[in-house]
């Protein structure tokens, strides 16, 4: 393995990302939809939260059947957000503040409105567009299991059916089949000339945005591009070749994927991969009773619930397995929330939410804050309007940002009926204006945590971790982060019950955050008071 290539870009090592869902962030032209100018005007706020970089969800040209994840042109900005010049100005303003920006990239599919697909769907479609989507060779051929469950039949006069990735209007792009089935000639190998032309085009699009000023990409459904690829060998080849080509001209490039860490991280392609699908993930952060009432899903206590009966171990088991397979090849990132997850604030107090943010700052990987979570914005009712693919629970997590207690929570001057999604009818104190002036607000606590994260070498994304306590019911989660001679002990004790345990490392420790921790330097006995996150810094003697 080329260990140099597996190294994170320096700017990401202690970075804190802030995810901006542009249509819900800040509206400057009064149409009820957030825009690029709105992001520009709020950059100082984003930086004040402690973020060093932004992840911006898609603002490409789109018919918006899936809120912009159905792209009609990868190199045009949708007019509802602004122009390409606006995007360039946004990137420039971000960089002027010493910050970075990555874009959401959606390479696996397009909209049916994309010119490529329109060409592909013609009766006499020409190459390469004819083969840039996965069509069977007959309208009577459903593709065979498992493809038949995702085939669209009778769309056009082309004699065939096409594969979709998600909604019916999102035809899958044809990155090829690693192992084409001999009796299915429409399954093209990854080496096919037209498939390789698509690979080249995707890299051209990525280069285009890097040239405009982007610093990297969060890649949607990154490990699903190539079919019949059980070992993910070909998908890793695609991303390795992509990174090699782009990194030659953009050495600070950062690539993070939605996918399966051990299938994607090989030290040559992605720098990081999210792990939010594993068993027990939802049960770590979200309050069971409230979450169950609202969404009809959870029945167990969250680990960070003050009952102390949550269980971190189911998730930890998968995380440790993935960590062992990928260590030195990239980093696993554990998001607290994003646009596809329910809001983390589903019944928790600010103390519970602070502990969750402290976990994200201390755990291996890169912290990502979903807009508004730093304020404790709540998951809204699943009865919110459904449009642009905002089915429950999505529509409850994508509502407008709470800036103040004026109309529409300061998000837009438009009439409430014109809003992209309704604002929380009872925002309470979960506004920027309210929390800016309150010393112990959640916003202020998150700022302090992010500051500590950025300053400590041991909190670097790829710093070592040693698990001391696995977070069984009634017990804390405890671990040590280490890097360059610096060690930080982190203990998360949700219940009020005091807890003691021993560790092998002895020496002088001093509190770094949280006041309820003591360490006996002679025998390694650790005692925590409970009810929070407690960090201690190893003092070299």
C-alpha positions in Angstrom: 0.0 0.0 0.0 1.2 3.5 -0.8 1.0 5.0 2.7 1.5 8.5 1.4 -1.7 8.3 -0.7 -3.7 7.1 2.3 -2.8 10.3 4.3 -5.5 12.8 4.8 -5.1 16.3 3.4 -3.7 18.4 6.3 -6.7 20.8 6.3 -9.1 17.9 7.1 -7.2 16.4 10.0 -8.8 18.5 12.7 -11.5 20.0 10.5 -15.2 20.5 11.5 -17.6 20.5 8.6 -21.0 22.3 8.5 -23.6 20.8 6.2 -25.7 23.4 4.4 -29.0 22.3 2.8 -29.2 25.4 0.5 -32.9 25.6 -0.1 -33.6 25.7 3.7 -30.7 27.8 4.9 -31.4 31.5 4.1 -33.5 33.2 1.5 -32.4 36.6 0.2 -34.8 37.2 -2.7 -38.1 36.4 -1.0 -39.2 33.4 -3.0 -39.3 31.1 0.0 -36.3 29.1 -1.1 -32.8 29.5 0.3 -30.1 30.6 -2.2 -26.3 30.9 -2.7 -26.4 34.5 -1.7 -27.9 33.4 1.6 -25.0 31.1 2.3 -22.6 33.9 1.5 -24.3 36.2 4.0 -24.2 33.6 6.7 -20.6 32.5 6.3 -19.4 34.5 9.3 -22.0 32.7 11.4 -20.9 29.3 10.1 -17.3 30.1 11.0 -18.3 31.3 14.4 -19.9 27.9 15.2 -16.3 26.5 14.9 -16.6 25.1 11.4 -13.6 25.1 9.2 -15.3 23.7 6.1 -18.7 23.5 4.4 -20.5 20.6 2.8 -23.1 22.0 0.4 -26.0 19.7 -0.8 -26.7 19.8 -4.6 -27.4 23.1 -6.3 -27.1 21.8 -9.8 -29.8 22.3 -12.5 -32.7 19.9 -11.6 -36.4 19.3 -12.0 -36.4 18.8 -8.2 -38.3 15.5 -8.1 -35.6 14.5 -5.5 -34.6 17.9 -4.1 -31.7 18.3 -6.5 -30.3 14.7 -6.3 -31.9 14.2 -9.7 -29.5 16.2 -11.8 -30.4 17.7 -15.3 -27.0 19.3 -15.8 -23.9 18.8 -13.6 -22.2 22.0 -14.6 -25.1 24.4 -14.3 -26.5 26.1 -11.2 -30.2 25.8 -10.8 -31.6 29.4 -11.2 -33.6 29.1 -7.9 -30.2 29.2 -6.1 -28.4 31.7 -8.3 -25.8 31.5 -11.0 -22.4 29.9 -11.7 -20.8 33.4 -10.9 -22.6 33.3 -7.5 -21.1 29.8 -6.8 -17.6 31.1 -7.7 -18.1 34.1 -5.4 -19.3 31.7 -2.6 -16.1 29.6 -3.0 -14.0 32.8 -3.0 -15.7 34.1 0.2 -15.2 30.8 1.9 -11.5 30.7 1.0 -11.1 34.3 2.1 -12.1 33.2 5.6 -9.5 30.4 5.6 -12.2 27.8 5.2 -12.8 25.0 2.7 -15.8 23.7 0.8 -16.9 20.3 -0.6 -19.9 19.7 -2.9 -22.3 16.9 -3.0 -21.6 14.9 -6.1 -24.2 12.5 -7.5 -22.5 10.3 -10.1 -24.7 7.2 -9.9 -27.7 8.6 -11.8 -29.3 11.6 -13.4 -32.8 13.0 -13.9 -34.8 11.7 -16.8 -34.6 15.4 -18.0 -30.8 15.2 -18.5 -29.9 15.6 -22.2 -27.9 12.3 -21.9 -30.9 10.3 -20.9 -33.1 12.0 -23.6 -30.6 10.9 -26.2 -30.4 7.4 -24.6 -34.2 6.9 -24.6 -34.6 7.6 -28.4 -35.6 4.7 -30.7 -32.3 5.0 -32.5 -30.1 6.3 -29.7 -26.5 7.1 -30.7 -23.3 6.2 -28.9 -22.0 6.9 -26.4 -25.4 8.1 -24.9 -27.1 4.9 -25.9 -24.9 3.0 -23.4 -24.6 5.6 -20.7 -27.6 4.2 -19.0 -28.4 0.5 -18.2 -31.1 -0.6 -20.7 -32.1 -4.2 -21.3 -32.3 -5.4 -24.9 -36.1 -5.8 -25.1 -39.2 -4.2 -23.6 -40.1 -7.7 -22.6 -36.8 -8.2 -20.7 -37.1 -7.2 -17.1 -33.4 -7.7 -16.6 -33.6 -10.7 -14.4 -33.3 -10.9 -10.6 -32.3 -8.7 -8.9 -32.6 -6.0 -11.5 -36.4 -6.5 -12.2 -37.3 -4.8 -8.9 -35.7 -1.5 -10.2 -36.6 -1.6 -13.9 -38.9 1.0 -15.5 -41.0 -0.5 -18.3 -42.5 1.2 -21.3 -41.0 4.6 -20.8 -40.2 5.4 -24.4 -40.2 3.8 -27.9 -36.7 2.4 -27.2 -37.1 -1.4 -27.2 -35.8 -2.0 -23.6 -36.3 -1.2 -20.0 -34.0 1.0 -17.9 -32.6 0.5 -14.4 -33.2 3.2 -11.7 -31.1 3.9 -8.6 -33.8 5.4 -6.3 -37.0 7.1 -7.6 -38.5 6.2 -10.9 -37.1 9.4 -12.4 -33.5 8.7 -11.6 -32.1 6.3 -14.3 -28.8 4.7 -13.3 -25.7 5.7 -15.2 -23.8 2.8 -16.7 -20.4 2.6 -15.0 -20.2 -1.0 -16.3 -20.5 -4.5 -14.9 -17.5 -6.1 -13.2 -18.8 -9.6 -14.1 -21.2 -9.3 -17.0 -23.5 -12.3 -17.4 -22.9 -14.1 -20.7 -26.6 -14.4 -21.5 -27.2 -10.7 -21.0 -25.3 -8.8 -23.7 -26.7 -5.5 -22.5 -24.5 -5.8 -19.4 -21.4 -4.0 -20.6 -18.0 -4.6 -19.0 -16.2 -1.8 -17.3 -13.6 -1.8 -20.1 -16.2 -1.0 -22.8 -15.4 2.1 -24.8 -18.7 3.9 -24.0 -18.4 3.0 -20.3 -14.9 4.4 -20.2 -16.2 7.5 -22.0 -18.6 8.0 -19.1 -15.8 7.5 -16.5 -13.9 10.2 -18.3 -16.9 12.5 -18.4 -17.5 12.1 -14.6 -13.9 13.1 -13.9 -14.3 16.1 -16.3 -17.3 17.3 -14.2 -15.3 16.9 -11.0 -12.4 18.8 -12.5 -14.8 21.6 -13.6 -16.0 22.2 -10.0 -12.5 22.0 -8.6 -11.5 24.7 -11.1 -14.3 26.9 -9.9 -13.0 26.7 -6.4 -14.4 23.6 -4.7 -12.0 21.6 -2.5 -13.5 18.2 -2.8 -16.7 16.1 -2.9 -19.1 14.2 -0.7 -20.1 11.4 -3.1 -23.6 10.0 -3.0 -24.1 6.2 -3.1 -20.4 5.9 -3.9 -20.1 2.1 -3.7 -23.1 1.3 -5.9 -21.9 2.6 -9.2 -20.6 -0.6 -10.7 -22.9 -3.7 -10.9 -22.0 -7.3 -10.3 -18.9 -6.2 -8.4 -19.1 -8.4 -5.3 -15.5 -7.6 -4.1 -15.8 -3.9 -5.1 -12.6 -4.3 -7.0 -13.7 -2.3 -10.0 -15.4 0.5 -8.0 -12.2 1.0 -6.0 -10.3 1.1 -9.3 -12.6 3.8 -10.6 -12.1 6.0 -7.5 -8.3 5.3 -7.3 -7.9 6.4 -10.9 -10.1 9.4 -10.3 -8.2 10.6 -7.2 -4.8 10.0 -8.9 -5.8 12.1 -12.0 -7.4 15.0 -10.0 -4.8 15.0 -7.2 -2.1 15.7 -9.7 -3.5 19.2 -10.2 -5.4 19.6 -6.9 -3.1 18.2 -4.2 -5.5 19.2 -1.3 -8.4 17.3 -2.8 -10.7 15.7 -0.3 -13.1 12.8 -1.1 -15.6 11.4 1.4 -18.2 8.8 0.5 -21.6 7.6 1.4 -21.1 3.8 1.4 -19.4 0.9 3.2 -16.0 1.8 4.6 -14.3 -1.6 4.1 -15.5 -1.8 0.6 -14.2 1.7 -0.4 -11.2 2.6 1.8 -8.0 1.2 0.3 -5.6 4.1 0.7 -5.8 5.0 -2.9 -9.4 6.4 -3.5 -11.5 7.9 -0.8 -10.1 9.6 2.3 -13.1 9.0 4.4 -16.4 7.1 4.4 -19.5 7.5 6.6 -20.7 4.7 8.8 -24.3 5.4 9.7 -26.0 2.2 8.5 -24.7 -0.2 11.1 -26.9 -2.0 13.7 -27.5 0.2 16.7 -26.6 3.5 15.0 -30.0 5.2 15.5 -30.1 3.9 19.0 -26.9 5.8 20.0 -28.2 9.3 19.5 -32.0 9.4 19.3 -34.4 9.2 22.2 -36.3 6.0 21.9 -39.7 7.0 23.2 -40.0 10.3 21.4 -38.5 9.0 18.2 -40.9 6.0 18.3 -44.0 8.3 18.8 -43.0 10.6 16.0 -41.7 8.2 13.4 -43.0 4.7 14.4 -39.5 3.2 14.5 -37.4 3.2 17.7 -38.3 1.2 20.8 -35.0 1.2 22.7 -33.4 3.8 24.8 -30.7 5.9 23.2 -27.2 5.5 24.6 -27.0 9.2 25.5 -30.3 9.1 27.3 -30.1 10.0 31.1 -31.7 6.6 31.9 -28.3 5.1 31.4 -29.9 2.0 29.9 -28.8 2.6 26.3 -26.3 0.2 24.7 -23.4 1.4 22.6 -22.1 -2.1 22.0 -24.1 -3.2 18.9 -22.8 -0.2 16.9 -19.3 -0.5 18.4 -19.0 -4.1 17.2 -19.5 -3.1 13.6 -17.4 0.0 13.9 -14.5 -2.0 15.3 -14.7 -4.6 12.6 -14.7 -1.8 9.9 -11.9 0.1 11.7 -9.7 -3.0 11.8 -10.2 -3.5 8.1 -9.5 0.1 7.1 -6.9 1.4 9.6 -4.2 3.3 7.7 -6.3 3.3 4.5 -8.6 6.2 5.4 -10.9 7.3 8.2 -14.4 6.3 9.2 -16.7 9.2 10.0 -19.8 8.9 12.2 -22.3 11.7 11.4 -24.7 12.8 14.1 -27.2 14.0 11.6 -27.7 14.9 7.9 -30.4 15.6 5.3 -31.3 11.9 5.1 -31.6 11.3 8.9 -34.1 12.6 11.4 -33.0 15.5 13.5 -30.9 14.5 16.5 -33.0 16.7 18.7 -36.0 14.4 19.3 -36.8 14.9 23.0 -33.3 15.4 24.3 -32.3 18.1 26.7 -29.4 20.5 25.9 -27.2 18.5 28.3 -27.8 15.3 26.3 -27.2 17.1 23.0 -24.0 18.6 24.3 -22.8 15.1 25.2 -23.6 13.9 21.7 -21.6 16.7 20.1 -18.8 16.0 22.5 -18.8 12.4 21.4 -18.6 13.5 17.7 -15.7 15.8 18.5 -13.7 13.1 20.4 -14.5 10.0 18.4 -12.2 9.1 15.4 -13.3 10.6 12.1 -14.3 14.1 11.1 -17.2 16.0 12.8 -20.1 17.0 10.5 -22.7 19.3 11.9 -26.1 19.4 10.1 -27.4 23.0 9.9 -29.5 23.9 12.9 -28.5 20.9 15.0 -26.1 23.2 16.9 -29.3 25.0 18.0 -31.2 21.9 18.9 -33.7 22.4 16.0 -36.3 19.7 16.4 -37.6 17.0 14.1 -40.8 18.3 12.6 -44.0 16.4 12.1 -44.1 13.8 9.4 -47.4 15.5 8.3 -45.4 18.3 6.8 -46.0 18.7 3.0 -44.5 16.1 0.8 -42.9 17.5 -2.3 -39.5 17.2 -4.1 -39.0 13.7 -2.6 -39.4 14.9 0.9 -41.2 11.8 2.2 -41.2 11.2 6.0 -38.9 11.4 7.8 -37.0 13.6 5.3 -39.5 16.5 5.4 -39.2 16.8 9.1 -35.5 17.3 9.0 -35.2 19.7 6.1 -37.2 22.7 7.4 -35.9 26.3 7.4 -33.1 27.4 9.6 -34.0 29.3 12.8 -32.3 32.7 12.6 -34.5 34.7 15.0 -38.1 35.0 16.3 -39.4 37.3 13.5 -41.6 35.9 10.8 -40.6 32.6 9.3 -37.9 32.4 12.0 -35.9 35.0 10.0 -35.4 32.6 7.1 -37.4 34.4 4.5 -39.5 37.6 4.1 -42.0 35.8 2.0 -45.6 34.9 3.0 -45.6 31.6 5.0 -47.6 29.9 2.3 -44.7 30.3 -0.1 -42.1 28.7 2.1 -40.1 25.7 0.7 -41.2 23.8 3.9 -43.0 25.2 7.0 -40.9 26.5 9.8 -41.3 25.0 13.3 -44.5 26.6 14.6 -43.0 26.7 18.1 -39.2 27.4 17.7 -38.8 28.5 21.3 -35.2 29.3 22.1 -33.8 27.3 19.2 -32.8 30.4 17.2 -29.4 31.9 16.6 -30.4 35.3 17.9 -31.6 33.8 21.2 -28.6 31.6 21.8 -26.0 34.1 20.8 -26.9 36.1 23.9 -27.1 33.1 26.3 -23.8 32.0 27.8 -24.7 28.4 28.4 -26.8 27.9 25.3 -26.3 24.8 23.2 -24.8 26.9 20.4 -22.1 28.3 22.8 -21.4 24.8 24.1 -20.9 23.4 20.6 -18.6 26.3 19.8 -16.4 25.5 22.8 -16.3 21.8 21.9 -15.3 22.6 18.3 -12.5 24.8 19.5 -11.1 22.0 21.7 -11.4 19.6 18.8 -9.4 21.8 16.5 -6.6 22.5 19.0 -5.9 18.9 20.2 -3.6 16.7 18.1 -5.2 13.6 19.8 -8.5 14.6 18.3 -7.2 14.4 14.7 -9.4 12.3 12.5 -6.9 9.5 12.1 -5.4 9.6 15.6 -5.3 6.3 17.5 -8.1 5.1 19.7 -8.1 2.6 22.6 -11.5 1.5 24.0 -11.6 1.2 27.8 -15.3 0.8 28.4 -17.8 -0.3 25.7 -20.9 1.5 26.8 -23.0 -1.5 28.1 -26.3 -0.6 29.7 -25.7 1.2 33.0 -22.0 1.8 32.1 -20.1 4.6 30.4 -18.3 4.6 27.1 -14.6 5.4 27.7 -11.6 5.6 25.3 -8.3 7.2 24.9 -7.3 9.2 21.8 -3.6 9.4 21.1 -1.3 11.2 18.6 2.2 12.6 18.7 2.8 12.0 22.4 -0.6 13.6 23.3 -3.3 11.5 25.0 -6.8 12.4 26.0 -9.1 10.3 28.1 -12.8 10.6 27.1 -15.6 9.3 29.3 -19.3 9.5 28.4 -21.5 8.7 31.3 -25.2 9.5 30.5 -26.7 8.5 33.8 -26.3 10.3 37.1 -24.8 7.2 38.7 -21.1 7.6 39.6 -18.8 5.0 38.0 -15.3 3.8 38.5 -12.9 1.7 36.5 -9.2 1.1 35.9 -6.9 1.6 33.0 -3.3 0.5 32.3 -2.0 4.0 31.7 -0.8 5.7 34.8 0.6 9.2 35.2 -0.6 12.8 35.7 -3.9 13.7 34.2 -5.7 17.0 34.3 -9.4 17.8 33.4 -9.8 19.2 29.9 -13.6 19.3 29.7 -16.3 18.4 32.2 -15.7 18.8 35.9 -16.8 15.3 37.1 -13.7 13.3 36.4 -10.8 12.3 38.6 -7.9 10.0 37.8 -5.7 8.4 40.4 -2.3 8.9 38.8 -0.7 6.0 40.8 -3.0 3.1 40.0 -5.0 4.3 37.0 -8.4 4.4 38.9 -10.9 6.6 37.0 -14.0 8.0 38.7 -16.7 10.0 36.9 -19.7 11.6 38.4 -22.0 10.8 35.5 -24.4 13.1 33.6 -22.1 14.2 30.9 -18.9 14.0 28.9 -15.6 14.2 30.7 -12.2 14.6 29.1 -8.8 14.5 30.8 -5.5 15.5 29.3 -2.4 13.4 29.9 0.3 15.7 31.4 3.8 14.7 30.4 6.1 14.6 33.4 
